[in-house]
Each structure stands twice: as structure tokens, then as C-alpha cells.
């Protein structure tokens, strides 16, 4: 069953990419004939799949250069950008690292609620090092602890370590990082990367435990060479907006998002 399933998602993503590329080529042709500039190439490939364990996944696959971390205020359906919800927050303050080129997305370095800190705990943080051209998941309390080749060329999104290569200890590490509602059935959000440096934004509207969500990702996308990733904020904050799908969570406001550019 799994090989057929992997083939299905590969085909879904390939078909979407081919259609988007063809559409872009046609648009570019007409733009050239009319003397106008064509639009940029598509920012992502999208698929909606049901994992072997029954968890429904909405997946947007993109390049790290297409990611922009942003401070926002509102339900993702009200926002102009495509993307998903980001890290944890409380009363408008960001409780997870959200940094672009060493600048927190909301405020100044070292300022509480700005996106500079994983408040209260060393937590798993997905880091894209643009100079070294590599992803890592690093445990950190604040962005100053992150190891990158060039602090003017990286982004970092805090969450909870997913530990996709560590079946024995992932749960222990998630508990040490104080993952909320690990064993409760909640809507979930995550961000993962693969061996080719593609980044996958994943949201499920299916109430599930952290273990079920992690298993759905590994079971559905594992053939694509996934390496690691982090859990993001969940429950009513699990939100996604792309051209093909809209998931508003419980319609609450969020205060940080991962935007597709």
C-alpha cells in the first residue's frame, strides 16, 4: 500500500508543478508578444493527501528562498499572503523564534515577544543557512545561540523538535521542549525539509495526537527524502491559505505566519 501512496503524492506534486509551469510558459509567451513582463514562476506545489493512518494532510512544497517569516494580526483567511501559521504566541507576543537575517519579525533583538526568543525553553528551531545552503534543526533559547555561516543570510522558525531520524527518543525530546497537548487530539501544523533542500509546509484539519501527525508526515512524505523539521503552533491556530485550499482553524487571530513568496 505504501509504495502506491508515495507514487500518488509524487504524481500529485509533479502534475501540479507541470501544470503551473505550462501555465507560466503560456503567460510568458503572450506577455512577450505584447511587450509586457510575465509573472514570476509559481511559488509552491500543493497536494491534499490522506496518510496511511487516516490523517488528512495539506502540503505546500517550496524552496527556502520562497519563505518569508512575518508578524501578522488576524486569521490567515483575512491576510493577503499565502502560507501557514507559525510559532506559539500569547496575547500578541511571539513566544517562538521568528527571525529573518538576524532580525526578529516583531520588534528588536532581545525584546520580549519580538520573535527573538523561544520563551521559557530551549526548543527545536528550523534554520535555513543561506550562505551554507543547508537546513538544520537547532535547540536554542534565543536567536543569538543559532549557528549560521552568515548572520545576514538566514531565517529561523522556532517550534518543537520533530526528530524524524530519532524514533527512540523523539517523544522524550518533545516533552523536554514542553510541547503543548502532545497526547491530545488537535489540529496540527509543521514545517519539514528534505535532502534536496525543499521545504514542506504541512497542516492537518484532522484532530490527532503529536505522534499521529508525525507518523502521517513520515508515512506520506518519507519517500521524498525527508530529513527533519519542527512542530508549530496547533489546535485553532493551525491555519493554511493557498490558491487550492483554505483552512481557517477555529477562526482565531494568529500573530506570526510563514508566508509563500
N, C-alpha and C positions, 0 to 999 in steps of 0.2 A: 504493500500500500504506500509506503513512504517514497519509493522511487517515483511512482506516478504522481504523488503530491508535489515533490520537488520539481518534476518536469512541468507541472501545471503552473507553479508560480514563476518559474523561469520563462515559460511561454507568455504568461500574462505581462511580465515586465518587458520582455523582448517585443511583444506586439505593440504595447503602448509606446515604447521607445521608437519603433519603426513608424508607427502612425504619426507620432509627434514630429519625427524627423522629416517624413514625407510632406506633412503639412507645412513645416517650416521651409522646405525646399521650394514648394509651390508659391508660398507667400513671397519668398525671396526673389523668385523669378519674376513675378508680377511687379514687385517693388523695383527691380532693376529696369524693367521695361518702362515703368512710369517715372523713373528717375528718383524714386523715394527710397529711403533706407528701410530695410526689413526689420522685423522684431528680433530680439535675442533668441537663441535656441532654448528649448524647454528646460525648465529648472529641475525637473524631477520625473521619475517614473512611478506610477501608482498601481497598487494591487489591493484588492479585498479578498481575503482568504479565510478559510476555516481550518484551524490547526487540527492535527490528529486527536487532540484531547477535547475538541469541541469549542475552543476559544476562538472567537472571531477577531481577526487582526486586520487593521487598516494600515498599510505600509506605503511610505513615500521614500524612495531611494534617490540619493543625490550625491553631489560632490561636496567636499568640505568647504570649497571656495564659495559655494552657493548658500552657506549657512550664515545667518546674522542673528545674534542674540539681542533681544530688545526688552526694555522695560515698557510695559503697557498698562492699561487700566480698562477692563471691560471683558465681556465674554468674547471668545475668539470669533464668533459669528458677526460681531459688531466691528471687527478690525479689518483694515484694508489688506493686510498681508495674508498670504497662505502660510501655513505652518502648524505647529502643535504647541501645547503648553510647556513651560519649562520647569524650573525648580520650585522648591517649597517657599511659602510666604506666610506672613501673619500681619493683619491689619495694614496691608500695603507695603510692609517691609520685606525685602527679599532675604530669605534665610539660607539660600544656596548660592554658591559661586556662579556668577554670570559675568564673564569678562571678555572683552574684545581688545586685543592688542594692549593688554595690561591696564585697561580702563574698565572699571565696573559700569554696568549699564545704567545704574541709577545712583548718581552721586559720585563721591570722591573716594580714592584709595583710603582704606582704613576706616571708612564711615559705616556705622551700623545700618543694615538694611539696604545697602547700595548694590549688593551683588559681589562684594569683595570677600565675604566670609561664607563658609559652611558653618552656620552659627551653632555653637554648642558641642560639635563633634568633628573629628577627622572623618571625612566622608569621601566616598568614591567620586572622582571628578573626571569627566571625559575631556581630554586635552588634544586639540589639533595643533601641532607644531608646524607652522607653515614653512619655516626655514629648513627644518629637517625632513619635512614631508612625511610625517608619521603621526599616528594616533597612539595615545597611551591612556590608561585609567590610573590616576594617582590619588592616593589618600591624602587629603590636605584639610587644614582648618581655615586657611585663607590663601588668596591667590599668590602672595609673596612666596609661599612654600613650593609652588609649582616649578618643575624643572623643564625649561624650554631653551632652544638654541638662540632665539632672538625674541626679546620681550615685546618688540613692536610688531611681531608677525605670528600671533596665535589667538585662538579662542578657547575658552574653558567653560564647561557646563557641569555644575555640581549636581549630585543626586545620591544614589545608594549603589554601591558596587554590585554588579550582576554576576561577576566572576564566572563567565561562561566556560572557562577552562579548568574550573576547580569544583567538581561535583561533590567532593568530600566535605569542603569547608565553606561553601558559599553562604549557607544559611547562618552559620556562626558569625561570619563577617558582616552579613546584613544586620544581624542583631547588635553587633558591636557598634555599627554605624547608626543604630537607633531607627531602623526602618519602620515607619508607621504602618499599622494594620497588615503586617506580614502574613498573618494566617486568616485574615478576614476576606470575604468575597467583595471585591471592589472593582470598579473600572480602573484601568491601569494605563500608564504611559512609559515608554522607554526610548532610549537612543543607543544604537549599537553600530559597530563598524566591521568591515571585512578586510581580507588580506589585500585587496586591490585599492584600499583607502576609500571605498564607497561608504557613505554614512546612511543609515536607515532610521527613519522616524517611525515609531510604532505605537499605535493606540488601539486599545480594545474597549468596546462598549459592553462587553460581557463581564458581569461581576465574577471575579476569580481571585484566588489567593496569589501571593507573590510567586510561589512555586509553580502554580499553574501557568501564570503569564510567562515566566522564564522558560518553562518547558515548551510552551506554544511557540515562542521565538526560536528556540534551539531546534525544535522538531520541524518547523516550517521553513526556516531560512538557513539552517545549518549547512546545507549543501553549497550555499553561496560562499562558504569560507569565512563565516563569522568568527571574529576574534574575541571581542568583549564589548561591554557597554555598561550603562547605568540605568537603574530605575529612576524615573522622575516623579513629580507630584501626581497623585491619583485621585480616585473617587470622583467627586463632582468637578474637579479641576482637570480631569482627563478630557482634553478637547483637541479637535483636529479640523482644519479647514483647507481643502484643496478644491480644484475645479470639479472633481468627480465625487466628492463626499463631504458631508458636514456632520460633525459630532460635537454638540454643544455641552456635553457633560450634564450637569444639573442646572445649567444656565447661569452659574455664578460668575463673578468677575475673576479674572486672573491678573497677575501683576508682572509676569515675565513670560516671554514666548521664544521659541526657536523658529525663526522666520525663514522661508524659502525665497531666495532672490535669484 
